[in-house]
């Protein structure tokens, strides 16, 4: 049985959420001395941002304008 694309999006969201939790634990456990000057710590923060952006991209509602609904507030035209 082949997977539907929505199943894959759900799986991606689940895995990204798990990665976010693991990364949060790693950041929490990171030693405190001079963490702002630590390249590894800064890399962890950058990875956290990448994961957050990926999760946002998966869950955002994308509007595609068409001639019948050129804006989000235009509503749906019925015939």
N, C-alpha and C positions, 0 to 999 in steps of 0.2 A: 504494500500500500504506500503510495507516495504522499509526502507531506504537503499540506497546503501552506502557502506563504505566511498566513497568519500564525500557523503553528511555529514556524521558524522565527517569526518576530517575537512571539511569546517566549520561545526558548532563548533567544538572544537577550531579551529583557531579564529573564531569570538569571542567566549567566553573568550579565553585567551587574545585576544587583548583588550577586554572590561575590563578584570581584570587588565591588565597592565595600562590602562588609569586611572582606579579608584585608583590603588596603587600609581601611579605617583602623582595624586592629593593629596593623603593622605601624601606622603612624602614631597611634596611642602608645605603643610599646617602644617607640624610638627614644634613645637616650636624649636627655634634655640639654646638655651643654652645647652652646653655640649652634643650635639647630638651624637658625636663619642663615648661617654661613656654610652650611653643610650641603654639598652638591647632591649627595644621595637623598637627603631629606627633601630638598627642593625638587628632585626628580619624582619622589613619591607624591608631592603636592601637584605636580604637573600631571601625573598619571590619574590622580583623583579628579582633576578637572576634565581630562579626556573622557573618563568614564561618565562623569556627569553630563557632558555634552552629548555623548552617544545615547544615554538614556533619554535625554530630552529630545533628541532627533527621532528616536523610535516612537515616542509618545505624543509628539506635537500633532495637532490637527492641521493639515495642509489644505489651504484653499486654492483651487485652480479656477481662475476666472473663465467664464464662457460667455458667448454673446447673450444668452438668456439670464445669466447671473454674473454680471461684471464685477460686483462687489459682494463682500460677505453679507451686508445688510440688505441686499436686493431681494432676498427671498427666493422662492422657487416658483417659476411660472408654470402653470398647468394649462393644458389645452382641452 
